[in-house]
């Protein structure tokens, strides 16, 4: 017997509800699968542990002064200082788990210069090139004037917490991964026991067309030395990151970090903006990609590190101003860790 048409009408709401529930479950399952696919991507932004509160951070770093007094001893120049995060209180994390953009008010009173170098080669091709002889002369100037080169780790801790630094600190930075960094700079760093940061973009590794660049094996040798910090400097060194789309930024900021970490077997905590150009969008992606801090540059506004806007745009000086800077360098007076 066929049901009457009117009797079928009462089942319509029930059927509609089943369809809606079924569609929702399908959509939820589809989203979950796609979310898993995204998380397995080689260019995904990892969820880093939450940073410590400043109070807790300062408590954990109260002994940092003991480490800072011996950084020019080669074996102790870049000790891995561990902290415990609130998210995972039983697991130690080093600096890569602590991303704080603010600069301590105490650190703002110091005058810590970052000297920026590019290629080091016997015969200069452009005005900002430096010969090996000139570089050693500058290293001798640093020594004779009582300056103490520090590592980028030590500078970042100082900028964030106001922790003490030596009387006349300076940070040495070398950009672009030129072959001269291995051939000339690295031996001089070991001779003088000076720490330095090298910012490398990955596309030109080992390429000798035009200017020669460092090889992966050479970079691995340098990275294994406690005096050396390696920073990501993008993948292709675009002239202006701010002109790139979000999609185009992924290989430059995220993949460059992953390539260096895979090749070197160590965490890359720092990023250096190609040509120094950055904006709020770029800085946000840098922070979300797991970098602790970033180095910038502005030829029209060269300032000390503590005068920078925040840790995601730490300012530098061109090395040509070194003679002027040695007489202005100061770490200020710090007795405690605070804002």
C-alpha positions as CSV (number, residue, x, y, z in Angstrom):
1,X,0.0,0.0,0.0
2,X,1.4,3.4,-1.0
3,X,1.6,6.1,1.7
4,X,-0.5,9.1,1.2
5,X,1.3,12.3,0.0
6,X,0.4,14.2,3.1
7,X,1.9,11.5,5.4
8,X,5.3,12.0,3.6
9,X,5.5,15.7,4.5
10,X,6.1,15.0,8.2
11,X,9.3,13.2,7.3
12,X,10.8,16.1,5.4
13,X,12.3,18.0,8.4
14,X,13.8,14.7,9.7
15,X,15.4,14.0,6.3
16,X,16.7,17.5,6.1
17,X,18.3,17.3,9.5
18,X,20.1,14.1,8.6
19,X,21.4,15.7,5.4
20,X,22.7,18.7,7.4
21,X,24.4,16.6,10.0
22,X,26.0,14.4,7.4
23,X,27.3,17.4,5.4
24,X,28.8,18.8,8.6
25,X,30.5,15.6,9.5
26,X,31.9,15.3,5.9
27,X,33.1,18.9,6.0
28,X,34.8,18.5,9.4
29,X,36.5,15.3,8.2
30,X,37.6,17.1,5.0
31,X,39.0,20.0,7.0
32,X,40.8,17.8,9.4
33,X,42.5,15.9,6.6
34,X,43.5,19.1,4.8
35,X,44.8,20.5,8.1
36,X,47.0,17.5,8.5
37,X,48.3,17.9,5.0
38,X,49.2,21.5,5.7
39,X,51.0,20.6,8.9
40,X,53.0,18.0,7.1
41,X,54.2,20.5,4.5
42,X,58.0,21.2,4.4
43,X,57.2,25.0,4.6
44,X,54.9,25.0,7.6
45,X,55.3,27.4,10.4
46,X,55.8,25.4,13.6
47,X,53.9,26.1,16.8
48,X,56.7,27.2,19.1
49,X,56.4,26.8,22.9
50,X,55.0,29.8,24.6
51,X,57.7,32.3,25.8
52,X,58.5,32.8,29.4
53,X,57.1,35.8,31.2
54,X,59.7,38.5,31.7
55,X,59.8,37.8,35.4
56,X,60.4,34.1,34.9
57,X,62.9,34.8,32.1
58,X,64.9,37.1,34.4
59,X,64.9,34.4,37.2
60,X,66.2,31.8,34.8
61,X,68.9,34.1,33.5
62,X,70.2,35.6,36.8
63,X,73.4,33.5,36.4
64,X,74.0,34.8,32.9
65,X,76.7,37.2,34.1
66,X,78.9,34.3,35.0
67,X,78.8,33.1,31.4
68,X,79.3,36.5,29.9
69,X,82.6,37.1,31.7
70,X,84.3,34.3,29.8
71,X,82.9,34.5,26.3
72,X,86.3,35.1,24.6
73,X,87.5,31.7,25.7
74,X,87.0,29.7,22.6
75,X,85.2,26.8,24.3
76,X,82.8,29.0,26.2
77,X,82.2,31.8,23.6
78,X,78.7,30.5,22.8
79,X,77.5,28.2,25.6
80,X,74.0,26.9,25.0
81,X,72.1,28.5,27.8
82,X,68.9,26.5,28.6
83,X,65.7,27.7,30.2
84,X,62.4,25.9,31.0
85,X,59.2,27.1,29.5
86,X,55.9,27.4,31.2
87,X,54.3,25.2,28.6
88,X,56.8,22.3,29.1
89,X,58.2,22.9,32.6
90,X,60.1,19.6,32.7
91,X,61.9,20.1,29.3
92,X,64.8,22.5,28.7
93,X,64.7,24.8,25.7
94,X,67.4,27.1,24.4
95,X,67.0,30.5,22.9
96,X,65.0,29.3,19.9
97,X,62.1,28.7,22.2
98,X,62.0,32.2,23.5
99,X,60.8,34.9,21.1
100,X,60.5,38.3,22.8
101,X,60.3,41.3,20.5
102,X,60.6,44.0,23.1
103,X,63.9,45.7,24.1
104,X,64.7,46.3,27.7
105,X,64.7,49.9,28.9
106,X,68.0,49.4,30.4
107,X,69.5,48.0,27.2
108,X,68.3,51.2,25.4
109,X,70.8,53.2,27.5
110,X,73.8,51.2,26.2
111,X,75.6,51.9,23.0
112,X,76.4,48.5,21.4
113,X,77.3,48.7,17.7
114,X,77.0,45.9,15.2
115,X,79.6,46.3,12.5
116,X,78.4,45.0,9.1
117,X,80.8,43.6,6.6
118,X,80.2,42.1,3.1
119,X,82.9,40.6,0.9
120,X,86.5,40.2,2.1
121,X,88.9,39.8,-0.9
122,X,92.5,40.8,-1.8
123,X,91.4,43.3,-4.5
124,X,88.4,45.5,-3.7
125,X,85.7,45.7,-6.4
126,X,83.2,48.1,-4.7
127,X,83.7,50.7,-2.0
128,X,82.3,48.5,0.8
129,X,84.7,45.5,0.1
130,X,87.4,45.0,2.6
131,X,90.8,43.4,2.1
132,X,92.2,40.8,4.5
133,X,94.9,43.3,5.6
134,X,92.3,46.0,6.3
135,X,90.2,43.5,8.3
136,X,93.1,42.4,10.5
137,X,93.9,46.1,11.0
138,X,90.4,46.6,12.3
139,X,90.6,43.6,14.5
140,X,93.8,45.1,16.0
141,X,92.0,48.4,16.5
142,X,89.2,46.6,18.4
143,X,91.8,45.0,20.6
144,X,93.9,48.1,21.2
145,X,90.8,50.2,22.1
146,X,89.6,47.6,24.7
147,X,86.5,46.5,22.8
148,X,85.1,43.0,23.4
149,X,83.4,41.3,20.5
150,X,80.3,39.4,21.7
151,X,78.1,36.7,20.1
152,X,74.6,37.4,18.8
153,X,73.1,35.2,21.5
154,X,74.7,37.3,24.2
155,X,73.5,40.6,22.5
156,X,69.9,39.4,22.2
157,X,69.8,38.3,25.9
158,X,71.2,41.7,26.8
159,X,68.7,43.6,24.7
160,X,65.8,41.7,26.1
161,X,66.7,41.6,29.8
162,X,69.2,44.3,30.4
163,X,71.8,41.7,31.5
164,X,75.3,43.0,31.9
165,X,77.8,43.2,29.1
166,X,81.5,44.1,29.1
167,X,82.5,47.7,29.2
168,X,82.9,48.2,25.5
169,X,81.0,45.5,23.5
170,X,80.7,45.1,19.8
171,X,79.2,42.5,17.5
172,X,80.8,41.6,14.2
173,X,78.5,40.5,11.3
174,X,79.3,39.3,7.8
175,X,76.6,39.1,5.1
176,X,76.0,37.0,2.0
177,X,78.2,33.9,2.5
178,X,81.2,34.9,0.4
179,X,84.2,32.6,0.0
180,X,86.4,35.2,1.6
181,X,84.5,34.6,4.9
182,X,85.9,31.1,5.1
183,X,89.3,31.9,3.6
184,X,90.1,35.1,5.4
185,X,87.6,36.0,8.2
186,X,87.3,32.6,9.9
187,X,91.1,32.2,10.5
188,X,91.2,35.7,11.9
189,X,88.3,35.0,14.3
190,X,90.1,32.0,15.7
191,X,93.4,34.0,15.9
192,X,91.8,36.8,18.0
193,X,89.1,34.6,19.6
194,X,86.4,37.0,18.3
195,X,82.8,35.6,17.9
196,X,80.8,36.7,14.8
197,X,77.6,36.1,13.0
198,X,77.5,35.1,9.3
199,X,74.3,35.7,7.4
200,X,73.9,33.2,4.5
201,X,71.5,33.0,1.6
202,X,71.3,29.5,0.3
203,X,70.9,29.8,-3.5
204,X,74.5,30.7,-4.3
205,X,76.2,28.2,-2.0
206,X,79.4,27.0,-3.7
207,X,78.8,29.1,-6.9
208,X,81.9,30.7,-8.3
209,X,80.4,32.6,-11.2
210,X,81.0,36.3,-10.5
211,X,81.9,36.5,-6.8
212,X,82.9,33.2,-5.1
213,X,80.6,31.9,-2.4
214,X,81.2,29.6,0.5
215,X,80.5,25.8,0.0
216,X,78.4,23.7,2.3
217,X,81.4,21.9,3.7
218,X,83.1,25.1,4.5
219,X,80.0,26.5,6.2
220,X,79.6,23.3,8.2
221,X,83.2,23.7,9.4
222,X,82.6,27.2,10.5
223,X,79.2,26.5,12.1
224,X,80.8,23.8,14.2
225,X,83.1,26.4,15.8
226,X,81.8,28.0,19.0
227,X,82.8,31.4,17.8
228,X,80.4,31.3,14.8
229,X,76.7,32.0,14.6
230,X,74.9,31.3,11.4
231,X,71.8,33.4,10.4
232,X,69.4,32.9,7.6
233,X,69.6,35.6,4.9
234,X,66.8,34.4,2.6
235,X,67.0,31.9,-0.2
236,X,67.6,34.1,-3.2
237,X,68.5,37.5,-1.7
238,X,65.7,39.5,-3.2
239,X,66.3,43.3,-3.2
240,X,63.2,44.1,-1.3
241,X,61.2,41.5,0.7
242,X,58.4,44.0,1.2
243,X,57.5,43.8,-2.5
244,X,56.9,40.0,-2.4
245,X,53.6,38.3,-1.9
246,X,52.9,36.1,1.2
247,X,53.4,33.1,-1.0
248,X,56.7,34.4,-2.4
249,X,58.0,35.0,1.2
250,X,57.7,31.4,2.2
251,X,60.9,30.2,0.5
252,X,62.8,33.3,1.5
253,X,62.0,33.2,5.2
254,X,60.8,29.7,6.1
255,X,62.5,27.4,3.6
256,X,65.9,29.1,3.9
257,X,65.7,28.4,7.7
258,X,64.8,24.8,7.0
259,X,67.6,24.3,4.4
260,X,70.2,25.6,6.7
261,X,69.0,23.5,9.6
262,X,69.0,20.4,7.5
263,X,72.5,21.0,6.1
264,X,74.1,22.1,9.3
265,X,72.2,20.0,11.8
266,X,71.6,22.9,14.2
267,X,68.8,25.4,15.0
268,X,68.8,28.7,13.1
269,X,67.6,31.3,15.5
270,X,68.3,34.5,13.6
271,X,67.3,36.1,10.3
272,X,69.0,39.0,8.4
273,X,66.9,41.0,6.0
274,X,68.5,41.2,2.5
275,X,69.4,44.9,1.9
276,X,67.8,45.5,5.3
277,X,64.3,46.2,4.0
278,X,61.4,45.0,6.2
279,X,58.0,46.1,7.4
280,X,55.4,44.9,10.0
281,X,54.2,42.1,7.7
282,X,57.7,40.7,7.1
283,X,58.6,41.0,10.8
284,X,55.4,39.1,11.8
285,X,56.3,36.2,9.5
286,X,59.9,36.2,10.7
287,X,58.7,35.8,14.3
288,X,56.0,33.2,13.4
289,X,58.6,31.2,11.6
290,X,60.5,30.6,14.8
291,X,63.3,33.2,14.6
292,X,64.3,34.8,17.9
293,X,65.5,38.1,16.4
294,X,66.4,39.7,13.1
295,X,69.2,42.0,11.9
296,X,68.3,45.0,9.7
297,X,70.2,48.0,8.2
298,X,69.4,51.5,7.1
299,X,72.1,53.5,5.4
300,X,70.2,56.7,6.3
301,X,69.7,55.8,10.0
302,X,72.6,53.8,11.4
303,X,72.0,53.5,15.2
304,X,73.1,51.4,18.1
305,X,71.5,48.0,18.8
306,X,69.6,49.2,21.9
307,X,68.1,52.1,19.9
308,X,66.3,49.6,17.6
309,X,62.6,49.4,17.4
310,X,62.5,45.8,18.7
311,X,64.4,42.5,18.4
312,X,62.9,41.9,15.0
313,X,64.7,44.9,13.5
314,X,68.1,45.2,15.2
315,X,70.1,48.0,13.6
316,X,73.7,47.9,12.3
317,X,76.5,50.2,11.2
318,X,78.5,49.9,8.0
319,X,82.0,48.7,9.0
320,X,83.5,51.9,7.4
321,X,82.4,53.8,10.6
322,X,84.4,51.5,12.9
323,X,87.1,54.2,13.7
324,X,84.3,56.5,14.9
325,X,82.4,53.8,16.9
326,X,85.3,52.5,19.0
327,X,85.1,55.8,21.0
328,X,81.4,55.7,21.5
329,X,80.8,52.1,22.5
330,X,79.4,51.5,26.0
331,X,77.4,48.8,27.7
332,X,75.9,51.1,30.4
333,X,75.5,50.2,34.0
334,X,73.4,47.1,34.7
335,X,72.8,45.4,38.0
336,X,69.7,43.4,37.4
337,X,67.4,41.9,34.8
338,X,64.3,44.0,34.2
339,X,62.4,46.2,31.7
